[in-house]
Amino acid sequence: MPALIYALLFAVQYFLSRTGNKLLGAIVPIIFVCILIFLYLTGKLGLNLWGTLIFGSIGLLFLLAEWDKAQKDKQEQR
C-alpha cells in the first residue's frame, strides 16, 4: 500500500510540474512537509527529530528531482 501512495504522489508531482506554472510544482512538497510535521508532532511517525529531518530531506530531494525532470521535459517539448 505505501508503494502505491508513493507512486501516486510522484505522478501528481510530475503532472503539476509539467503545467505552465512553475509554482504548481510546489504544492506537493508543501503538503509533504506539512503532513510530516503533523505526524512528528502527534507522535504517529515513530521517528526522532533527526530521523524525521533525514526522512523529510530525502523525500524533498525526490520531489524536487521530479519537478526538475518535468521542467526539463516541458522545455524540450518547446
SULBEL-V452381 format. One record per backbone hydrogen bond with DSSP energy under -1.0 kcal/mol. CO is the residue of the C=O (numbers start at 0). NH is the residue of the N-H. If there is no record, write none. Layout:
# SULBEL-V452381
co = <CO	CO>
nh = <NH	NH>
This chain:
# SULBEL-V452381
co = <0	1	2	3	4	5	6	7	8	9	10	11	12	13	22	23	25	26	27	28	29	30	31	32	33	34	35	36	37	38	38	47	48	49	50	51	52	53	54	55	56	57	58	59	60	61	62	63	64	65	66	67	68	69	70	71	72	73>
nh = <4	5	6	7	8	9	10	11	12	13	14	15	16	17	25	26	29	30	31	32	33	34	35	36	37	38	39	40	41	43	44	51	52	53	54	55	56	57	58	59	60	61	62	63	64	65	66	67	68	69	70	71	72	73	74	75	76	77>
